[in-house]
């Protein structure tokens, strides 16, 4: 079962109370140099996520485990790295840790490193087709190994009746079938997505404008050079020899 808060009805607590439950949250963090508007939007997003999770906890029990995609390990090491990745997500976990929630392992360091490295290789401008196919195959195998490890970690670390938060970059993250999946998707997430889309469109429009202006300037300069050249060639010959 998959529930999406803010878009479909809330879950029936009687049906999920004794089952494993995962609250899926998109991990967002604005760059330090980003505009105040974006920082405010993301702050509002995390406030909405916190509220939605709290509503679920009232009906299904408090969060017991916390998993973070992209950060290997467990315990305090994950907490430190999560704080750097997203202060909003970290604030949510700190409140849950006060009531006993713990960071559990979701990623395997070696597998994650292989996925990252093979991805870098594939995007390095390869020229040989067989090499590219070999790297693609290795990336595919390691990506599947990563999916299998994540599902195994959830199955091993999440007990029946427990609830977990999963911070991820992909709401479609693959989890075990016996885990009830609740996508935390408040309207504030759409507002962030809309802001980012508009910012990208504005940047692309600015780059296009600069390119067209540069092309126009180059065309004008070329035309001026042609006119100067033609003017020089049309001057009458004095008939006198001049040294080169």
C-alpha positions as a Markdown table, in Angstrom:
| # | Residue | x | y | z |
|---|---|---|---|---|
| 1 | Unk | 0.0 | 0.0 | 0.0 |
| 2 | Unk | 1.3 | 3.5 | -0.8 |
| 3 | Unk | -0.2 | 6.6 | 0.7 |
| 4 | Unk | 0.7 | 10.2 | -0.3 |
| 5 | Unk | -0.2 | 12.7 | 2.4 |
| 6 | Unk | -1.8 | 15.9 | 1.1 |
| 7 | Unk | -3.0 | 14.2 | -2.1 |
| 8 | Unk | -5.0 | 11.1 | -0.9 |
| 9 | Unk | -6.8 | 10.1 | 2.2 |
| 10 | Unk | -4.9 | 9.4 | 5.5 |
| 11 | Unk | -4.1 | 5.8 | 6.4 |
| 12 | Unk | -6.3 | 3.7 | 8.6 |
| 13 | Unk | -4.4 | 3.1 | 11.8 |
| 14 | Unk | -6.1 | -0.2 | 12.5 |
| 15 | Unk | -4.7 | -1.7 | 9.3 |
| 16 | Unk | -1.1 | -0.7 | 9.8 |
| 17 | Unk | -0.5 | -0.6 | 13.5 |
| 18 | Unk | 1.2 | -4.0 | 13.7 |
| 19 | Unk | 3.0 | -3.7 | 10.4 |
| 20 | Unk | 6.4 | -2.2 | 9.4 |
| 21 | Unk | 5.9 | 1.4 | 8.2 |
| 22 | Unk | 8.2 | 3.7 | 6.2 |
| 23 | Unk | 7.6 | 7.5 | 5.9 |
| 24 | Unk | 9.4 | 8.5 | 2.7 |
| 25 | Unk | 10.7 | 12.1 | 2.7 |
| 26 | Unk | 12.6 | 13.9 | -0.1 |
| 27 | Unk | 15.9 | 15.1 | 1.2 |
| 28 | Unk | 16.1 | 18.9 | 0.4 |
| 29 | Unk | 18.8 | 21.5 | 1.2 |
| 30 | Unk | 19.4 | 24.8 | -0.5 |
| 31 | Unk | 23.0 | 25.8 | -1.3 |
| 32 | Unk | 24.3 | 28.4 | 1.2 |
| 33 | Unk | 24.5 | 31.0 | -1.6 |
| 34 | Unk | 20.9 | 30.4 | -2.7 |
| 35 | Unk | 18.3 | 33.2 | -2.4 |
| 36 | Unk | 16.4 | 33.8 | 0.8 |
| 37 | Unk | 13.2 | 32.9 | -1.0 |
| 38 | Unk | 14.4 | 29.4 | -1.7 |
| 39 | Unk | 15.7 | 29.0 | 1.8 |
| 40 | Unk | 12.3 | 30.0 | 3.2 |
| 41 | Unk | 10.5 | 27.6 | 0.9 |
| 42 | Unk | 12.6 | 24.7 | 2.0 |
| 43 | Unk | 12.2 | 25.7 | 5.6 |
| 44 | Unk | 8.4 | 25.7 | 5.2 |
| 45 | Unk | 8.7 | 22.3 | 3.5 |
| 46 | Unk | 10.5 | 20.7 | 6.4 |
| 47 | Unk | 8.0 | 22.3 | 8.8 |
| 48 | Unk | 5.2 | 20.6 | 6.8 |
| 49 | Unk | 7.0 | 17.3 | 6.7 |
| 50 | Unk | 7.5 | 17.4 | 10.5 |
| 51 | Unk | 3.8 | 18.1 | 11.0 |
| 52 | Unk | 2.7 | 15.3 | 8.7 |
| 53 | Unk | 5.0 | 12.8 | 10.4 |
| 54 | Unk | 3.7 | 13.8 | 13.8 |
| 55 | Unk | 0.2 | 13.2 | 12.6 |
| 56 | Unk | 1.2 | 9.7 | 11.5 |
| 57 | Unk | 2.9 | 9.0 | 14.7 |
| 58 | Unk | -0.3 | 9.9 | 16.7 |
| 59 | Unk | -2.1 | 7.1 | 14.7 |
| 60 | Unk | 0.6 | 4.5 | 14.2 |
| 61 | Unk | 3.2 | 5.0 | 16.9 |
| 62 | Unk | 6.4 | 7.0 | 17.2 |
| 63 | Unk | 9.3 | 6.7 | 14.8 |
| 64 | Unk | 11.7 | 4.0 | 15.9 |
| 65 | Unk | 14.3 | 4.0 | 13.1 |
| 66 | Unk | 15.8 | 6.6 | 10.7 |
| 67 | Unk | 17.4 | 5.6 | 7.4 |
| 68 | Unk | 19.3 | 8.0 | 5.0 |
| 69 | Unk | 19.9 | 7.2 | 1.4 |
| 70 | Unk | 23.4 | 8.2 | 0.3 |
| 71 | Unk | 25.0 | 8.1 | 3.7 |
| 72 | Unk | 26.6 | 4.8 | 4.7 |
| 73 | Unk | 26.9 | 3.6 | 8.3 |
| 74 | Unk | 24.7 | 4.0 | 11.3 |
| 75 | Unk | 24.4 | 5.9 | 14.6 |
| 76 | Unk | 26.1 | 9.3 | 15.2 |
| 77 | Unk | 28.2 | 9.1 | 12.0 |
| 78 | Unk | 25.0 | 9.3 | 10.0 |
| 79 | Unk | 23.6 | 12.1 | 12.2 |
| 80 | Unk | 26.8 | 14.3 | 11.6 |
| 81 | Unk | 26.6 | 13.8 | 7.8 |
| 82 | Unk | 22.9 | 14.4 | 7.7 |
| 83 | Unk | 23.3 | 17.7 | 9.4 |
| 84 | Unk | 25.7 | 18.8 | 6.6 |
| 85 | Unk | 23.4 | 17.4 | 3.9 |
| 86 | Unk | 20.2 | 19.0 | 5.3 |
| 87 | Unk | 19.7 | 20.9 | 8.5 |
| 88 | Unk | 15.9 | 20.6 | 8.1 |
| 89 | Unk | 16.0 | 16.8 | 8.0 |
| 90 | Unk | 18.5 | 16.8 | 10.9 |
| 91 | Unk | 16.1 | 18.9 | 13.0 |
| 92 | Unk | 13.3 | 16.4 | 12.5 |
| 93 | Unk | 15.6 | 13.5 | 13.5 |
| 94 | Unk | 16.8 | 15.2 | 16.6 |
| 95 | Unk | 13.3 | 15.5 | 17.9 |
| 96 | Unk | 12.6 | 11.8 | 17.2 |
| 97 | Unk | 15.9 | 10.7 | 18.8 |
| 98 | Unk | 14.8 | 12.3 | 22.1 |
| 99 | Unk | 12.0 | 9.6 | 22.2 |
| 100 | Unk | 14.3 | 6.7 | 21.3 |
| 101 | Unk | 14.6 | 6.7 | 17.5 |
| 102 | Unk | 18.0 | 5.6 | 16.1 |
| 103 | Unk | 19.9 | 5.9 | 12.9 |
| 104 | Unk | 20.1 | 2.5 | 11.2 |
| 105 | Unk | 22.3 | 1.4 | 8.2 |
| 106 | Unk | 20.7 | 1.8 | 4.8 |
| 107 | Unk | 23.8 | 2.0 | 2.5 |
| 108 | Unk | 26.9 | -0.1 | 2.1 |
| 109 | Unk | 30.0 | 2.1 | 1.7 |
| 110 | Unk | 31.8 | -0.1 | -0.8 |
| 111 | Unk | 28.8 | -0.6 | -3.0 |
| 112 | Unk | 27.9 | 3.1 | -3.0 |
| 113 | Unk | 31.4 | 4.0 | -3.9 |
| 114 | Unk | 31.4 | 1.6 | -6.8 |
| 115 | Unk | 28.1 | 3.1 | -8.1 |
| 116 | Unk | 29.5 | 6.6 | -7.8 |
| 117 | Unk | 32.8 | 5.7 | -9.5 |
| 118 | Unk | 31.3 | 3.7 | -12.4 |
| 119 | Unk | 28.9 | 6.7 | -12.9 |
| 120 | Unk | 31.8 | 9.0 | -13.1 |
| 121 | Unk | 33.6 | 6.7 | -15.6 |
| 122 | Unk | 30.5 | 6.6 | -17.8 |
| 123 | Unk | 30.3 | 10.4 | -17.9 |
| 124 | Unk | 33.9 | 11.0 | -18.6 |
| 125 | Unk | 33.6 | 11.3 | -22.4 |
| 126 | Unk | 34.4 | 7.7 | -23.5 |
| 127 | Unk | 35.3 | 7.1 | -27.1 |
| 128 | Unk | 35.3 | 3.3 | -27.4 |
| 129 | Unk | 31.9 | 1.6 | -27.6 |
| 130 | Unk | 33.0 | -1.7 | -26.0 |
| 131 | Unk | 34.5 | 0.1 | -23.1 |
| 132 | Unk | 31.3 | 2.2 | -22.6 |
| 133 | Unk | 29.2 | -1.0 | -22.7 |
| 134 | Unk | 31.5 | -2.7 | -20.2 |
| 135 | Unk | 31.2 | 0.2 | -17.8 |
| 136 | Unk | 27.4 | 0.4 | -18.3 |
| 137 | Unk | 27.2 | -3.3 | -17.4 |
| 138 | Unk | 29.3 | -2.8 | -14.2 |
| 139 | Unk | 27.2 | 0.2 | -13.2 |
| 140 | Unk | 24.0 | -1.8 | -13.8 |
| 141 | Unk | 25.2 | -4.7 | -11.6 |
| 142 | Unk | 26.4 | -2.4 | -8.8 |
| 143 | Unk | 23.2 | -0.4 | -8.9 |
| 144 | Unk | 21.2 | -3.6 | -8.5 |
| 145 | Unk | 23.4 | -4.7 | -5.7 |
| 146 | Unk | 22.8 | -1.4 | -4.0 |
| 147 | Unk | 19.0 | -1.8 | -4.3 |
| 148 | Unk | 19.3 | -5.3 | -2.9 |
| 149 | Unk | 21.4 | -4.1 | 0.0 |
| 150 | Unk | 18.9 | -1.3 | 0.8 |
| 151 | Unk | 16.0 | -3.7 | 0.8 |
| 152 | Unk | 17.9 | -6.2 | 2.9 |
| 153 | Unk | 18.8 | -3.5 | 5.4 |
| 154 | Unk | 15.2 | -2.3 | 5.8 |
| 155 | Unk | 14.1 | -5.9 | 6.2 |
| 156 | Unk | 16.8 | -6.6 | 8.8 |
| 157 | Unk | 16.6 | -3.4 | 10.8 |
| 158 | Unk | 12.9 | -2.6 | 10.9 |
| 159 | Unk | 10.8 | -4.8 | 13.2 |
| 160 | Unk | 7.1 | -5.6 | 12.9 |
| 161 | Unk | 5.1 | -2.7 | 14.3 |
| 162 | Unk | 7.9 | -0.2 | 14.0 |
| 163 | Unk | 7.9 | 3.0 | 12.0 |
| 164 | Unk | 10.8 | 4.5 | 10.1 |
| 165 | Unk | 11.7 | 7.7 | 8.3 |
| 166 | Unk | 13.5 | 7.2 | 5.1 |
| 167 | Unk | 15.3 | 10.3 | 3.7 |
| 168 | Unk | 15.8 | 9.9 | 0.0 |
| 169 | Unk | 16.3 | 11.7 | -3.3 |
| 170 | Unk | 13.7 | 9.4 | -5.0 |
| 171 | Unk | 10.2 | 8.9 | -3.7 |
| 172 | Unk | 10.1 | 5.7 | -5.7 |
| 173 | Unk | 12.8 | 4.1 | -3.7 |
| 174 | Unk | 12.4 | 0.3 | -3.7 |
| 175 | Unk | 11.6 | -1.2 | -0.3 |
| 176 | Unk | 10.4 | -4.6 | 0.9 |
| 177 | Unk | 6.8 | -5.5 | 0.1 |
| 178 | Unk | 5.8 | -6.1 | 3.7 |
| 179 | Unk | 6.7 | -2.5 | 4.6 |
| 180 | Unk | 3.8 | 0.0 | 4.4 |
| 181 | Unk | 5.0 | 3.0 | 2.4 |
| 182 | Unk | 3.7 | 6.5 | 3.1 |
| 183 | Unk | 5.1 | 9.2 | 0.8 |
| 184 | Unk | 5.3 | 12.5 | 2.7 |
| 185 | Unk | 4.5 | 15.0 | -0.1 |
| 186 | Unk | 3.0 | 18.2 | 1.3 |
| 187 | Unk | 2.1 | 21.1 | -1.1 |
| 188 | Unk | 5.3 | 22.9 | 0.0 |
| 189 | Unk | 7.3 | 20.3 | -1.9 |
| 190 | Unk | 5.5 | 21.4 | -5.1 |
| 191 | Unk | 6.3 | 25.0 | -4.4 |
| 192 | Unk | 10.0 | 24.2 | -4.1 |
| 193 | Unk | 9.9 | 22.3 | -7.4 |
| 194 | Unk | 8.1 | 25.2 | -9.1 |
| 195 | Unk | 10.6 | 27.7 | -7.8 |
| 196 | Unk | 13.5 | 25.6 | -9.1 |
| 197 | Unk | 11.9 | 25.1 | -12.5 |
| 198 | Unk | 11.3 | 28.9 | -12.9 |
| 199 | Unk | 14.9 | 29.6 | -11.8 |
| 200 | Unk | 16.2 | 27.2 | -14.3 |
| 201 | Unk | 14.0 | 28.7 | -17.1 |
| 202 | Unk | 15.2 | 32.2 | -16.2 |
| 203 | Unk | 18.8 | 31.1 | -16.3 |
| 204 | Unk | 18.4 | 29.4 | -19.6 |
| 205 | Unk | 16.6 | 32.5 | -21.0 |
| 206 | Unk | 19.5 | 34.7 | -19.7 |
| 207 | Unk | 22.1 | 32.4 | -21.3 |
| 208 | Unk | 20.2 | 32.5 | -24.6 |
| 209 | Unk | 19.9 | 36.2 | -24.5 |
| 210 | Unk | 23.7 | 36.6 | -23.8 |
| 211 | Unk | 24.5 | 34.1 | -26.6 |
| 212 | Unk | 22.3 | 36.0 | -29.1 |
| 213 | Unk | 23.8 | 39.3 | -28.1 |
| 214 | Unk | 27.3 | 38.0 | -28.5 |
| 215 | Unk | 26.4 | 36.5 | -31.9 |
| 216 | Unk | 24.9 | 39.8 | -33.0 |
| 217 | Unk | 28.0 | 41.7 | -31.9 |
| 218 | Unk | 30.3 | 39.3 | -33.7 |
| 219 | Unk | 28.1 | 39.6 | -36.9 |
| 220 | Unk | 28.2 | 43.4 | -36.7 |
| 221 | Unk | 32.0 | 43.4 | -36.2 |
| 222 | Unk | 32.4 | 41.0 | -39.2 |
| 223 | Unk | 30.2 | 43.3 | -41.4 |
| 224 | Unk | 32.2 | 46.4 | -40.3 |
| 225 | Unk | 35.4 | 44.6 | -41.2 |
| 226 | Unk | 34.0 | 43.6 | -44.6 |
| 227 | Unk | 33.0 | 47.2 | -45.3 |
| 228 | Unk | 36.4 | 48.5 | -44.3 |
| 229 | Unk | 38.0 | 46.0 | -46.6 |
| 230 | Unk | 35.8 | 46.9 | -49.5 |
| 231 | Unk | 36.4 | 50.6 | -48.9 |
| 232 | Unk | 40.1 | 50.1 | -49.0 |
| 233 | Unk | 40.0 | 48.0 | -52.2 |
| 234 | Unk | 37.9 | 50.7 | -54.0 |
| 235 | Unk | 40.5 | 53.5 | -53.4 |
| 236 | Unk | 42.0 | 54.7 | -56.8 |
| 237 | Unk | 45.5 | 53.6 | -57.6 |
| 238 | Unk | 47.9 | 56.5 | -57.6 |
| 239 | Unk | 50.1 | 54.8 | -60.2 |
| 240 | Unk | 53.2 | 55.2 | -57.9 |
| 241 | Unk | 55.2 | 52.3 | -56.7 |
| 242 | Unk | 55.4 | 52.0 | -53.0 |
| 243 | Unk | 57.7 | 49.7 | -51.0 |
| 244 | Unk | 56.0 | 46.8 | -49.1 |
